[in-house]
Amino acid sequence: MDISNQSAIFIAIGALLLISLAVNAVGQRTALPRVTLLLLLGVAAGSEGLNLLPEGLTNSFELVTDIALLMVGFLLGGKLVFAQFRNSGSQVLWISLMGALVTAILVYLGAALIGVSYDVALLLGAIASATAPAAIYDVIDESKLQSNYANTLLAVVAIDDAWALLLFGVCIAIASAINGHAIADSLAFVAWDIGGAVLLGLAIGLPASYLTGRMKPGQPMLIEAMGCVLLCGGLAQAFHVSYLISAIVMGVCIANFARHHDYPFHEIENIEWPFMVLFFVLAGASIDLSAIVTIGLLGLVYTVTRCLGKWLGAFIGGTLSGAPAMTRNWMGLAMLPQAGVGIGLALAAAQYFPDHRQVLLSVVVSTTVFFELAGPVLTRLTLQQAMRH
């Protein structure tokens, strides 16, 4: 039988979608969430394992990632309904801020104490502050364990990466000064990345919140919601701003100002899962297992201090905001997954400091194996704890 590359791609996608049904069933009956199982499936099917995925599919990883994260950003923004967070808004701000800041500080101190240069330690600290919104959102969606804790976690994750980008910009500027470079360019880059993303999200989200559901009376069509998401992502990339933040801001606008604000999110939820399956499988297939053996002590320190920083930061933020004990004690463990955003920051740092490219990518990519496989397990564990309280 002659199988062309296109045929192989179709066969692989079809097989993965069917296998995801079994993965979903296993995830509901075991301690492993489907995110972790799909990542393991990707590792097994990728070049590090049986090498079953066609090259054309693995080369599409970046496109699949962008679409999946755009949907996740839009859905996360939809959870930020102002009326629902009047009582927990301070918790969200303090926990997300301290979770990012304390993590960055502890990772920096840990790396510096074992002799890593100050500029590399700063960059690793900033990168460590980011989380993986896709993994956390999917664990909550899969578990169906809805609670105030779960809603707060989604809100924290929605703005956590904005703090991470701010910290990244500051650390890039300081590292540039250490190396004798001008810092204005790096500060302008981050200001535009975040500020431009917010403006773009508002520019699309505000008109969309008024127009959605009016082209077809009653409720919006899928094409409206998907059109807004893809338009947002394309313009964000064209203007070189954060498409994740743009999608979140757009979702916030529609959730708070649209007349039928639930409908666009339900439409996206109905088609999101196939993209998420491909995203997590291809993410697993892209993991470089050989990098694990190269990181040594620095990788161990990065992993331990990031775990401690997320937990301690969330505890401090929860204490400052008067959050319930459940939130203070467990929220940090739920925020451990790290993948796309962290790797993206590592790549951006490598462009600024090419001499540090190898160490930055080796540490971040290799530790992603732990954080993406074990992180979702801990996230679901905290959700189960919340239901018991």
C-alpha positions, 0 to 999 in steps of 0.5 A: 500500500502506497501511503503519501505524506498527506495520507500519513498525516490524515491517518495519524490525526484520525488515530490520535483522536480515536485514541484520545477517547480511550485516554480520556476514559483512563484519565477518569478512572486513574490518578493520571489526568488526560493531559499527562497521558497525552504527553506520554503518548506523544513521547512514545509516538515521537522521535524519542520513542517509536517514531510513528508520527509523520514529519508533516504533522510534527512540523505543524506543532507551532501552528497547532500550539498557537490555535490551541493557546488562542482558544485557551486564552479566550476561554480563560478570559471568559472566566473573568466575569467582574461580578463573580470576582468582587469578593475574590479579586484581591486574592487573584491579584495577590496570589498571581503576583506573589506566585510569580515574584517569589518563584523568580526570586528563589530560582535566581537565588538558587542558581546564583548560590551554585555559581551560575552567573548573575545574568543567567540566574536572573533569566532563569528566575523570570522564565520560571515564573510562567505557568502553562495555562492549557494544561491547568485549564484542561485538568479543571475541564476534565475533572468537572470539579467546579468550586470557588477554588477552581474558579480562583485558580483559573483567574490566577492562571489567566493573569499569571503570565502577564506578571511573568512577561513583566518580570521577564522584561525587567530581568532582560533589562538588568541582564543587559546592563550586566553585559554592558548593553542598552536596556531601552530596547528590551523594556520597549519590547516588553511594554509593547508586547503586553500593552499592545496585546491589551489594546488589540484585545480591547479593539476586537473584544469590545466590538465583538461583545456588541455584535455577537449574536446579532448577525443571527438572532438568538445566539451566535454562530460558531463561525463568529467566535472562531473568526474572532479568535483567529483574527485576534491571533493573526493580528497579534502575531502581525503586530508582534504582541502576546497573542495569549494576552490578547485572547484573554482580554478579548474573552474578558470583554465578551464575558462582561459586555456581550448580551449572550456572553456564554454562547461564544465560549460554549461554541469554542468549547465544542471544537477545542478538544481535537486541537488540544489532543494534537497540541499535547501529543505533539508537545510530548513528541517534541520533548528532548529526553536526552537533554535531561542528562545534560542539566545536572545540578542546575536542573535539579535546583531549578526544579526544586526552587520553582516548586518551592517558589510557586507554593510559597508565593501562593501561600504569601499572596493568599495570606496577604489577601485573606484567602481561605486556608485551602487556597493558601495551602494548595494553590501553589501546587496547582500552578506547577505545569510549565510548557509553551510560555516558559519555552517561548521566554527561553527562546526569546532570552536566547535571542538576546543572549546567544552565548547563554542559549545552550544552558537556558534551553537545556534547563527549561526544556528538560525540566518541562518533562517533570512539570508537564507530566507531574504538574497536572497530577498535582493540579487535579489533586488540589481540585480533589482536596478542594471538593473535600473541604 
